[in-house]
Amino acid sequence: MKKSTIKPLLFTLLTFIDVSNGASNVFNVVSFGAKPDGVTDSTAAFLKAWQAACDSAASATMMVPSGTFLVKAITFGGPCKSELKFQVEGTVVAPADYRAFRNSGYWILFKKVSKFSLVGGTFDARGNGFWACRRSGQSCPPGVRSISFSSANDVIISRVKSMNSQITHMTLNGCTNVAVRNIKLVAPRNSPNTDGLDVQLSTGVTFTGSTVQTGDDCVAIGPGTRNFLISKLTCGPGHGVSIGSLAKELNEDGVENVTLSSSVFTGTQNGVRIKSWARPSTGFVKNILFQDLIMKNVQNPIIIDQNYCPDHQGCPTEHSGVKISEVAYKNIQGTSATKQAMKLVCSKSNPCTGITLQDIKLTYKKGTPATSYCFNAVGTSLGVIQPTSCLNQ
């Protein structure tokens, strides 16, 4: 199998902003009128500070000091004139009334920034009211993603904590060369659709040394994701790491060169999952490596599901067009919360090919043997495989 790697260029490009910015210009939001009382609307002050920092000819720091700052939906737009660091020492909170966002879709959006770093701080979207609306069955707004990056290049996101997102905590859409490290994304287990990190149409992303405890996917990997490296992830509660759902559209970009390693899943709904709708698609998944993973009481430690079609609506053929190939599962150990620890259900019309199972040891309750189930999955088994491999050779 071709090894999935992030190009060395990524690390070269990112070194320029991984600095203290000690000699740069500092633009403190308080100097522009922001109030650290958690009540006064500081949105306009944040925008003024951003514009000043963004217009600086020399490298600059936008500083959010200690205290609590109330900020409504806001877009920090680039490109800026020089390298920019967004340093947060305090806490940024969203309006308590979720209706304040209307249909914006985002809370904090960084758009077309480059040579940029977001460092430190806590971002609390106060999603409780929104979740209650969703659970009640009322007519609710679509909800907002907490921290979004769109068309951004050469970015570092470090030591950030996102709490209580209405929906997704952090999204990367159309981005290149992004390092996300040592962050924490937290929402209650029963909070609906609160993904941790969502990535799509992005290349050269690393996600390392982070903790995700939430109500949906810890990481969701969407169409057009390439060269994505995840390591030292602590996931749970949540729904695990998911490639997909794919095949939402007929013409869809593929997912390739993704590595997940040295990570722990605790009490999650899934471990590592590849999911596609059972409908026609030009999409694909290839060159994927899941390695050195620990599963602790995980419901579906290893799962491919190409028959996703809720209520059997919108799936005229009941076959997925997504082609899955060259996926390796190596050194995955631990316990399954369900007897079927491994389920590889591939498309009726497009078998999964080049699947590798190597050194898998998953047991059911108290060491009871687990089971496996495969459909149209072709590949190779190496070393000890528990539960017994079901792959077609």
FIPADREN-512205 format. One record per residue (C-alpha): residue number from 1; residue in one letter; x, y, z. Coordinates in Angstrom, 3 decimals. Example, Ala and Ser with C-alpha at 12.3 -4.5 7.8 and 13.67 -1.06 7.14 Angstrom:
FIPADREN-512205
SITE/num/residuo/u/v/w
SITE/1/A/12.300/-4.500/7.800
SITE/2/S/13.670/-1.060/7.140
//
This chain:
FIPADREN-512205
SITE/num/residuo/u/v/w
SITE/1/M/0.000/0.000/0.000
SITE/2/K/1.196/3.475/-0.807
SITE/3/K/2.074/5.211/2.420
SITE/4/S/-0.072/8.236/3.236
SITE/5/T/2.128/11.200/4.106
SITE/6/I/1.945/14.942/4.416
SITE/7/K/4.348/16.650/2.066
SITE/8/P/7.455/18.099/3.768
SITE/9/L/6.571/21.409/2.121
SITE/10/L/3.828/21.856/4.716
SITE/11/F/6.260/22.128/7.585
SITE/12/T/8.551/24.452/5.643
SITE/13/L/5.702/26.823/4.889
SITE/14/L/4.464/26.885/8.457
SITE/15/T/7.735/27.718/10.191
SITE/16/F/7.493/31.387/9.363
SITE/17/I/4.527/32.018/11.695
SITE/18/D/5.480/29.773/14.576
SITE/19/V/7.197/32.595/16.384
SITE/20/S/6.550/34.682/19.487
SITE/21/N/5.901/37.877/17.528
SITE/22/G/7.673/39.671/20.330
SITE/23/A/8.860/42.487/18.087
SITE/24/S/5.635/42.878/16.140
SITE/25/N/2.930/45.491/16.472
SITE/26/V/0.260/44.600/19.047
SITE/27/F/-3.354/45.665/18.534
SITE/28/N/-5.281/45.141/21.765
SITE/29/V/-9.052/44.901/21.307
SITE/30/V/-9.615/46.881/24.530
SITE/31/S/-7.833/49.842/22.951
SITE/32/F/-10.479/49.752/20.220
SITE/33/G/-13.395/49.780/22.659
SITE/34/A/-13.927/46.132/23.611
SITE/35/K/-15.200/45.556/27.159
SITE/36/P/-14.055/42.470/29.122
SITE/37/D/-17.357/42.201/31.021
SITE/38/G/-19.060/39.452/29.004
SITE/39/V/-22.114/41.676/28.515
SITE/40/T/-21.147/44.597/26.281
SITE/41/D/-21.208/43.837/22.549
SITE/42/S/-17.548/43.971/21.458
SITE/43/T/-18.100/42.905/17.834
SITE/44/A/-17.351/46.322/16.319
SITE/45/A/-14.225/46.753/18.471
SITE/46/F/-12.893/43.353/17.376
SITE/47/L/-13.410/44.307/13.739
SITE/48/K/-11.609/47.632/14.190
SITE/49/A/-8.655/45.907/15.874
SITE/50/W/-8.568/43.317/13.110
SITE/51/Q/-8.550/45.895/10.351
SITE/52/A/-5.710/47.795/11.977
SITE/53/A/-3.657/44.627/12.454
SITE/54/C/-4.492/43.367/8.971
SITE/55/D/-3.379/46.655/7.425
SITE/56/S/-0.042/46.631/9.262
SITE/57/A/2.963/46.507/6.943
SITE/58/A/4.967/44.736/9.661
SITE/59/S/3.998/41.437/11.284
SITE/60/A/1.244/42.089/13.822
SITE/61/T/-0.583/40.584/16.797
SITE/62/M/-4.254/41.124/17.499
SITE/63/M/-4.542/40.675/21.265
SITE/64/V/-7.628/39.618/23.232
SITE/65/P/-6.523/40.032/26.878
SITE/66/S/-7.873/38.379/30.020
SITE/67/G/-11.572/38.822/30.641
SITE/68/T/-14.767/37.763/28.908
SITE/69/F/-15.764/39.376/25.619
SITE/70/L/-19.188/39.129/23.976
SITE/71/V/-18.962/38.839/20.200
SITE/72/K/-21.769/38.255/17.673
SITE/73/A/-21.381/36.737/14.193
SITE/74/I/-18.152/38.140/12.788
SITE/75/T/-15.963/37.728/9.697
SITE/76/F/-12.238/38.395/9.857
SITE/77/G/-11.370/38.871/6.195
SITE/78/G/-8.044/38.802/4.431
SITE/79/P/-5.717/38.834/2.746
SITE/80/C/-3.681/40.939/5.148
SITE/81/K/-0.524/42.871/4.371
SITE/82/S/1.780/40.804/6.589
SITE/83/E/1.947/37.861/8.971
SITE/84/L/-0.768/38.060/11.619
SITE/85/K/-1.167/36.385/14.991
SITE/86/F/-4.541/36.331/16.756
SITE/87/Q/-3.632/35.861/20.433
SITE/88/V/-6.402/35.159/22.952
SITE/89/E/-5.677/35.234/26.683
SITE/90/G/-9.306/35.496/27.820
SITE/91/T/-12.687/34.063/26.848
SITE/92/V/-14.859/34.964/23.876
SITE/93/V/-18.576/34.219/24.319
SITE/94/A/-21.475/34.153/21.887
SITE/95/P/-24.847/35.805/22.554
SITE/96/A/-26.902/33.795/25.039
SITE/97/D/-29.916/33.962/22.697
SITE/98/Y/-29.221/31.610/19.779
SITE/99/R/-31.716/33.518/17.614
SITE/100/A/-29.249/36.422/17.422
SITE/101/F/-27.372/34.507/14.706
SITE/102/R/-30.453/34.080/12.497
SITE/103/N/-29.325/32.119/9.422
SITE/104/S/-25.678/33.233/9.310
SITE/105/G/-24.297/29.686/9.571
SITE/106/Y/-21.165/30.804/11.381
SITE/107/W/-20.091/32.546/14.561
SITE/108/I/-16.414/33.370/13.951
SITE/109/L/-15.198/33.129/10.354
SITE/110/F/-11.633/33.635/9.111
SITE/111/K/-11.781/34.121/5.349
SITE/112/K/-8.896/34.282/2.862
SITE/113/V/-6.247/34.674/5.554
SITE/114/S/-2.674/33.468/5.016
SITE/115/K/0.483/33.363/7.125
SITE/116/F/-1.848/33.436/10.099
SITE/117/S/-1.949/31.906/13.575
SITE/118/L/-4.775/31.589/16.111
SITE/119/V/-3.304/30.949/19.532
SITE/120/G/-4.884/30.332/22.929
SITE/121/G/-8.134/31.317/24.539
SITE/122/T/-11.565/29.845/25.148
SITE/123/F/-14.478/30.242/22.741
SITE/124/D/-17.855/29.471/24.322
SITE/125/A/-20.779/29.410/21.881
SITE/126/R/-23.288/28.786/24.707
SITE/127/G/-25.214/26.275/22.616
SITE/128/N/-27.561/24.988/25.338
SITE/129/G/-30.575/27.028/24.201
SITE/130/F/-30.098/25.974/20.592
SITE/131/W/-29.823/22.284/21.521
SITE/132/A/-33.008/22.568/23.589
SITE/133/C/-34.809/24.045/20.574
SITE/134/R/-33.603/21.169/18.373
SITE/135/R/-34.690/18.540/20.896
SITE/136/S/-38.132/20.106/21.297
SITE/137/G/-38.994/19.699/17.630
SITE/138/Q/-39.667/23.415/17.239
SITE/139/S/-38.749/25.410/14.159
SITE/140/C/-35.140/26.416/14.837
SITE/141/P/-32.446/28.297/12.901
SITE/142/P/-29.849/26.062/11.180
SITE/143/G/-27.278/26.749/13.891
SITE/144/V/-23.774/28.167/13.612
SITE/145/R/-20.319/26.651/13.405
SITE/146/S/-18.116/28.138/16.105
SITE/147/I/-14.743/28.713/14.388
SITE/148/S/-14.520/28.469/10.602
SITE/149/F/-11.659/28.884/8.160
SITE/150/S/-12.503/29.383/4.488
SITE/151/S/-9.951/29.639/1.650
SITE/152/A/-7.125/30.035/4.181
SITE/153/N/-3.473/29.156/3.574
SITE/154/D/-0.460/28.579/5.824
SITE/155/V/-2.261/28.619/9.175
SITE/156/I/-1.443/27.438/12.702
SITE/157/I/-4.204/26.881/15.269
SITE/158/S/-2.809/26.119/18.717
SITE/159/R/-3.941/25.825/22.365
SITE/160/V/-7.518/26.863/21.540
SITE/161/K/-10.510/25.590/23.529
SITE/162/S/-13.955/25.581/21.930
SITE/163/M/-16.936/24.888/24.186
SITE/164/N/-20.645/24.274/23.657
SITE/165/S/-20.789/24.820/19.912
SITE/166/Q/-24.300/25.036/18.470
SITE/167/I/-23.250/22.626/15.717
SITE/168/T/-19.651/22.024/14.520
SITE/169/H/-16.812/23.389/16.649
SITE/170/M/-14.242/24.013/13.907
SITE/171/T/-14.316/23.771/10.111
SITE/172/L/-11.654/23.959/7.430
SITE/173/N/-13.131/24.514/3.964
SITE/174/G/-10.961/25.099/0.916
SITE/175/C/-7.767/25.480/2.971
SITE/176/T/-4.121/24.585/2.315
SITE/177/N/-1.282/23.900/4.782
SITE/178/V/-2.995/24.095/8.161
SITE/179/A/-1.531/22.782/11.440
SITE/180/V/-4.042/22.284/14.250
SITE/181/R/-2.428/21.223/17.507
SITE/182/N/-3.033/20.950/21.218
SITE/183/I/-6.633/22.109/21.065
SITE/184/K/-9.706/20.977/22.993
SITE/185/L/-13.231/20.774/21.575
SITE/186/V/-15.903/20.078/24.201
SITE/187/A/-19.693/19.719/24.235
SITE/188/P/-22.017/17.341/26.141
SITE/189/R/-22.452/13.773/24.910
SITE/190/N/-26.133/14.430/24.101
SITE/191/S/-25.611/17.698/22.184
SITE/192/P/-26.892/17.156/18.609
SITE/193/N/-24.629/17.506/15.551
SITE/194/T/-21.729/18.993/17.509
SITE/195/D/-18.874/17.678/15.352
SITE/196/G/-15.373/18.463/16.556
SITE/197/L/-13.249/19.207/13.465
SITE/198/D/-14.746/19.081/9.954
SITE/199/V/-12.398/19.203/6.960
SITE/200/Q/-13.314/19.356/3.276
SITE/201/L/-11.785/20.556/0.004
SITE/202/S/-8.508/21.020/1.893
SITE/203/T/-4.942/19.825/1.389
SITE/204/G/-2.005/19.464/3.784
SITE/205/V/-3.770/19.520/7.158
SITE/206/T/-2.293/18.136/10.384
SITE/207/F/-4.313/17.605/13.580
SITE/208/T/-2.169/16.561/16.530
SITE/209/G/-2.144/16.256/20.317
SITE/210/S/-5.780/17.244/20.737
SITE/211/T/-8.857/16.198/22.722
SITE/212/V/-12.394/16.032/21.335
SITE/213/Q/-15.327/15.275/23.650
SITE/214/T/-18.598/15.983/21.920
SITE/215/G/-21.996/14.793/20.685
SITE/216/D/-21.124/13.842/17.108
SITE/217/D/-18.013/13.012/15.044
SITE/218/C/-14.704/13.860/16.697
SITE/219/V/-13.366/14.398/13.179
SITE/220/A/-15.432/14.409/9.973
SITE/221/I/-13.494/14.173/6.709
SITE/222/G/-15.415/15.422/3.698
SITE/223/P/-14.993/15.396/-0.088
SITE/224/G/-11.835/16.913/-1.531
SITE/225/T/-9.658/16.194/1.526
SITE/226/R/-6.086/15.222/0.645
SITE/227/N/-2.896/14.743/2.666
SITE/228/F/-4.510/14.833/6.108
SITE/229/L/-2.510/13.584/9.096
SITE/230/I/-4.182/12.987/12.482
SITE/231/S/-2.107/11.802/15.442
SITE/232/K/-2.311/11.632/19.231
SITE/233/L/-6.050/12.287/19.239
SITE/234/T/-8.124/11.602/22.353
SITE/235/C/-11.694/11.016/21.160
SITE/236/G/-14.759/10.408/23.306
SITE/237/P/-17.524/10.803/23.985
SITE/238/G/-18.591/11.259/20.385
SITE/239/H/-19.079/9.344/17.150
SITE/240/G/-15.420/8.660/16.338
SITE/241/V/-13.453/9.600/13.219
SITE/242/S/-15.507/9.450/10.028
SITE/243/I/-14.645/9.733/6.355
SITE/244/G/-18.011/10.895/5.043
SITE/245/S/-20.827/10.928/4.617
SITE/246/L/-19.850/10.814/0.946
SITE/247/A/-22.010/10.609/-2.203
SITE/248/K/-24.314/13.390/-1.107
SITE/249/E/-23.835/14.709/-4.659
SITE/250/L/-23.348/12.873/-7.936
SITE/251/N/-20.227/14.846/-8.892
SITE/252/E/-18.063/14.850/-5.802
SITE/253/D/-14.332/15.079/-5.210
SITE/254/G/-12.540/12.164/-3.587
SITE/255/V/-10.683/11.647/-0.305
SITE/256/E/-7.087/10.413/-0.397
SITE/257/N/-3.883/10.153/1.621
SITE/258/V/-5.337/10.241/5.126
SITE/259/T/-3.452/8.841/8.130
SITE/260/L/-4.797/8.435/11.669
SITE/261/S/-2.309/7.111/14.211
SITE/262/S/-1.452/6.842/17.913
SITE/263/S/-4.943/7.728/19.123
SITE/264/V/-7.435/6.573/21.767
SITE/265/F/-11.221/6.206/21.465
SITE/266/T/-13.279/5.944/24.659
SITE/267/G/-16.984/5.137/24.756
SITE/268/T/-17.596/6.377/21.235
SITE/269/Q/-20.350/5.281/18.856
SITE/270/N/-17.730/4.427/16.219
SITE/271/G/-13.993/4.087/16.072
SITE/272/V/-12.842/4.545/12.480
SITE/273/R/-15.646/4.775/9.930
SITE/274/I/-15.991/5.247/6.172
SITE/275/K/-19.568/6.139/5.260
SITE/276/S/-21.274/6.809/1.936
SITE/277/W/-24.815/7.185/0.710
SITE/278/A/-26.169/4.283/-1.351
SITE/279/R/-26.475/6.399/-4.479
SITE/280/P/-24.475/7.133/-7.663
SITE/281/S/-21.307/9.195/-7.215
SITE/282/T/-18.011/10.000/-8.916
SITE/283/G/-16.306/10.049/-5.497
SITE/284/F/-13.611/7.770/-4.144
SITE/285/V/-11.616/6.954/-1.014
SITE/286/K/-8.032/5.721/-1.402
SITE/287/N/-4.696/5.472/0.406
SITE/288/I/-6.019/5.517/3.965
SITE/289/L/-4.051/4.296/7.003
SITE/290/F/-5.511/3.664/10.469
SITE/291/Q/-2.635/2.620/12.737
SITE/292/D/-1.748/2.166/16.428
SITE/293/L/-5.217/2.804/17.828
SITE/294/I/-6.779/1.851/21.169
SITE/295/M/-10.529/1.262/21.458
SITE/296/K/-12.154/1.373/24.903
SITE/297/N/-15.768/0.183/24.939
SITE/298/V/-16.426/1.461/21.400
SITE/299/Q/-19.675/0.372/19.706
SITE/300/N/-18.295/-0.038/16.157
SITE/301/P/-14.487/-0.020/16.343
SITE/302/I/-13.943/-0.677/12.603
SITE/303/I/-16.750/0.064/10.166
SITE/304/I/-17.349/0.705/6.489
SITE/305/D/-20.962/1.516/5.659
SITE/306/Q/-21.785/2.112/1.998
SITE/307/N/-25.503/1.510/2.444
SITE/308/Y/-26.323/4.754/4.261
SITE/309/C/-29.834/5.839/3.256
SITE/310/P/-32.071/7.039/6.099
SITE/311/D/-35.722/6.161/5.521
SITE/312/H/-34.694/4.709/2.131
SITE/313/Q/-35.245/8.112/0.508
SITE/314/G/-33.152/9.480/-2.385
SITE/315/C/-31.306/6.239/-3.165
SITE/316/P/-32.794/5.053/-6.486
SITE/317/T/-30.301/2.235/-7.093
SITE/318/E/-29.453/1.388/-3.468
SITE/319/H/-25.844/1.085/-4.706
SITE/320/S/-23.018/3.464/-3.759
SITE/321/G/-20.861/4.766/-6.591
SITE/322/V/-17.999/5.654/-4.204
SITE/323/K/-14.957/3.477/-4.910
SITE/324/I/-12.963/2.539/-1.787
SITE/325/S/-9.423/1.190/-2.224
SITE/326/E/-6.096/0.798/-0.414
SITE/327/V/-7.332/1.122/3.162
SITE/328/A/-5.086/-0.349/5.884
SITE/329/Y/-5.996/-1.122/9.492
SITE/330/K/-2.851/-1.878/11.526
SITE/331/N/-2.327/-2.551/15.238
SITE/332/I/-5.823/-1.722/16.467
SITE/333/Q/-6.577/-3.120/19.913
SITE/334/G/-9.150/-2.852/22.683
SITE/335/T/-12.759/-3.606/23.507
SITE/336/S/-15.997/-3.422/21.546
SITE/337/A/-19.272/-2.452/23.214
SITE/338/T/-21.092/-4.619/20.649
SITE/339/K/-20.406/-8.214/19.679
SITE/340/Q/-19.738/-7.274/16.052
SITE/341/A/-16.462/-5.382/16.351
SITE/342/M/-15.635/-5.221/12.663
SITE/343/K/-18.174/-4.501/9.919
SITE/344/L/-17.047/-3.845/6.352
SITE/345/V/-20.152/-3.392/4.198
SITE/346/C/-19.102/-2.185/0.769
SITE/347/S/-21.072/-1.159/-2.294
SITE/348/K/-23.057/-3.804/-4.159
SITE/349/S/-21.679/-2.511/-7.466
SITE/350/N/-18.176/-1.374/-6.385
SITE/351/P/-16.311/-3.741/-4.045
SITE/352/C/-13.779/-2.308/-1.616
SITE/353/T/-10.345/-3.416/-2.869
SITE/354/G/-6.868/-3.472/-1.389
SITE/355/I/-8.101/-3.654/2.214
SITE/356/T/-5.363/-4.654/4.680
SITE/357/L/-5.992/-6.004/8.171
SITE/358/Q/-2.836/-6.393/10.252
SITE/359/D/-2.477/-7.154/13.960
SITE/360/I/-6.058/-6.520/15.042
SITE/361/K/-7.125/-7.547/18.555
SITE/362/L/-10.645/-6.508/19.509
SITE/363/T/-12.641/-8.349/22.154
SITE/364/Y/-16.204/-8.140/23.402
SITE/365/K/-17.254/-7.881/27.070
SITE/366/K/-14.850/-9.437/29.570
SITE/367/G/-12.666/-10.891/26.865
SITE/368/T/-15.502/-12.675/25.051
SITE/369/P/-14.659/-13.200/21.372
SITE/370/A/-16.106/-10.594/19.041
SITE/371/T/-17.383/-11.203/15.509
SITE/372/S/-16.809/-9.663/12.089
SITE/373/Y/-18.962/-9.215/8.996
SITE/374/C/-17.946/-8.309/5.455
SITE/375/F/-19.846/-7.693/2.234
SITE/376/N/-17.975/-7.222/-1.051
SITE/377/A/-14.702/-6.399/0.755
SITE/378/V/-11.517/-7.720/-0.839
SITE/379/G/-8.052/-7.668/0.706
SITE/380/T/-5.306/-9.251/2.766
SITE/381/S/-4.953/-10.262/6.419
SITE/382/L/-1.574/-10.262/8.169
SITE/383/G/-0.578/-11.301/11.684
SITE/384/V/-3.135/-12.043/14.389
SITE/385/I/-6.662/-10.918/13.496
SITE/386/Q/-9.331/-10.928/16.240
SITE/387/P/-12.163/-11.146/15.421
SITE/388/T/-11.428/-13.532/12.559
SITE/389/S/-10.964/-11.795/9.215
SITE/390/C/-13.969/-11.886/6.890
SITE/391/L/-12.205/-10.403/3.864
SITE/392/N/-12.428/-12.029/0.454
SITE/393/Q/-8.875/-12.838/-0.544
//
